[in-house]
Structures are given as structure tokens and as C-alpha cells.
């Protein structure tokens, strides 16, 4: 895998298809896997890909990188890159997606992450180069529907209680925002202070406000990379709320984030046939 | 006690249709419950989910959102975009455990003063039945 990845990157440099490549390397001292940007073909030998590559590198795509930029993408990362192209952050030709066959990652080093256990997209849908054996990838062990079924089954009061408990440890450090490949508002809504929409103190009401607006901003944009939850120092299951809304968006607008190229975020479109039943109750008048 | 409970409801009305409809209800001397506090917005498409969340956090017992009928938008299609957003806002509130009955969406034209009065009356009764204190209300806020 590593050998083939490096050869492919060198070839892309040689053919002039990329000016830089975002990938993973092992830190020489700590042995931790970190993100790296290489701009010389000889540095390609530092690139690796294995189960420790938990980060979503789409977060690191900025327009001041030497373009076109190659990026090593897992399935979920590829969806994020695809969504950023859809949103107009980049032109398609500015990105070279180096898709790796990803069996899943292990943030704890032992078992596949929860997000990977229900992964249906081990290879990026956006791929200019594919590395690794795509035929031998695991099947999902569970589904999203199963994951959110327990919330669906609750009464509103139980649900409210569940989220109150879940969000309680939140310290508003915003690691979830910093790590999210699609949290790219110029000024985050929680940092705005005139008006102050969301208080930055940790208390039940502001915890809920933050996580609700976070989920809303990701409705139809979340690519289910689960980085928010991995980055959270307090283990807040905020990604669960994203999953709930992802299901709704797929059902309402028939839109699967970052899977197909082109198209638009469903909130930027409308269909005159959109039913009024969405707003609850039949349309009267 | 619960019979005396007067819910506080925040209404986001679009400037061009619903607000004029509310105005018509007033000039027609129709009785409209005073529980609704109206916020005039330029278009239902202007409504940010934060408006609704913040109203609930600040202790509103219910939120009413109203815009022009689909096809009648002053800005041609603002309300159609709004519909998509509101559909997801409604579901999000449901997911976090706020009773969806506390939110009321309706399309109201400038000529529907009488319907405005009826809609508000019905919604106030519905929220009154749900009772005080929406779960999202911030601690310490009067209810």
C-alpha cells in the first residue's frame, strides 16, 4: 500500500498534475501519524497509509496551498472534498484525489472505530487515482438506521433528557468545529457577539444551542467522517445528531452528501412540488 | 391555574403578506389573542434557525412562523427556500425532544386577516394545552 501510494504521488509530480500533496506521515519522534504537506517528489517517501490515519485531511485544504493539490483520501474524506467542490471552495481541476482503499481506521489502535463499522464507502467516490486493493474491503457491520433507532424510539421528554446528559460534559472548546472538514464559516456563529446568539459558557441551554445549530449547519453537508466525535476531549456524541438529520435530508431531498459530483446543496434549491406536509399538518387556506 | 396560563408566543411574520394580514385583522377589529408577539421579517426566507432556537431558549412557549403562500413571494421564491429550511428545523426540534406542536408554520396572505385571527387563536389554545415551560427554556428565565 505505502509503496504504491508513494509511486503514484511521484508519478503525479512527474507528470505535473500536482504541485503539492496532502497526506499522512509518521512523526519521526513520537511515531504518531500526522498530516503532512509535501511539495517535492522526493518527500513522497515519507507518505504512509494505514489504520492509524484517522484524520480527515479535507480540513487542511485551503486556497493558499500550491494548486493543484493532491490529497490522500479515505472514503469519508473523499466525500468531504467532493462537497467542498460542490460548494465552490475549489474547482474540480484544482484537486487531485488520491483515493486509498480504506478498510477502516482505529483511533484506539485496536478495534475499528464505530464510524468505520457502519461505513458503506471505503473508497472515495471522488477518485483520480486509486491505491490499494478495492475488492477486499469489509462490509458494514451495522447501519445508520440501527444507530439512530434508539433515539427514534424515545418519547420527546426522554429524548430531551438523553441529549441533556449527552451534552453535559461539553466545555465549548469547539474542537468539533476545528476538526470538521466542512466547518468553514468565516466567522462561526458562536463567535459572533453582536448579537450574541450562543453563549460560550458551558450550561445546559447553551450546550443545546451550540449542538443544535452545529447539527443544522451540517444538515445535508455532513459526510459522516465522525471526526467531531473523535476530536472531542469529553466524548460528547454530537455526531449522532448529525446522523439523525442526515437521514431526514436524504428522505426529504433525496440528496446524499458528496457521493455524486455536481448538483447543489438542497437548501440552495427548491422544487415547486415540495409538499406542505413537511411543515406539519395539511396545508389549509 | 392552568386556565389562567397565558403562553408567550413569538411570531415571525413576513413583511409582505402575513404582517399585512395581521394588520388587516387589526383594522377589521377582529379579536386576536395578545399572546403573540410579532417580529416582522422581510421574508420567511430571512428566518434563520437561530431565531427560532433563541426564542425558545429565552422562554417562548411557542413559535409561529408565517410567510406568503408559495408562488406569492415578494422575492419570487424566498418562501420556497424557507420551506426546506423550516422542514429541517422542525425535524431537528423533534430530534432533540422539543414538542413539535410548539412550532406552527403557516402560509398567510395579506387578505387573510380573518384566517390570521383564527390561526393564532388555535395555536395559542394548543400551546396552552401543552403547558408552561418549553424544555429548551434557559434556566432562570421567567415562564
Interface residues (C-beta under 8 A of the other chain):
Chain A: X151 X154 X156 X157 X158 X159 X160 X161 X162 X163 X189 X197 X198 X203 X204 X205 X208 X209 X212 X213 X215 X216 X219 X241 X244 X245 X248 X249 X252 X253 X266 X267 X268 X269 X270 X272 X274 X276 X278 X279 X280 X283 X284 X285
Chain B: X49 X50 X53 X54 X57 X69 X70 X71 X77 X80 X81 X83 X84 X85 X86 X87 X88 X89 X90 X91 X92 X94 X95 X96 X97 X98 X99 X100 X103 X104 X105 X106 X107 X108 X109 X112 X115 X135 X136 X137 X138 X139
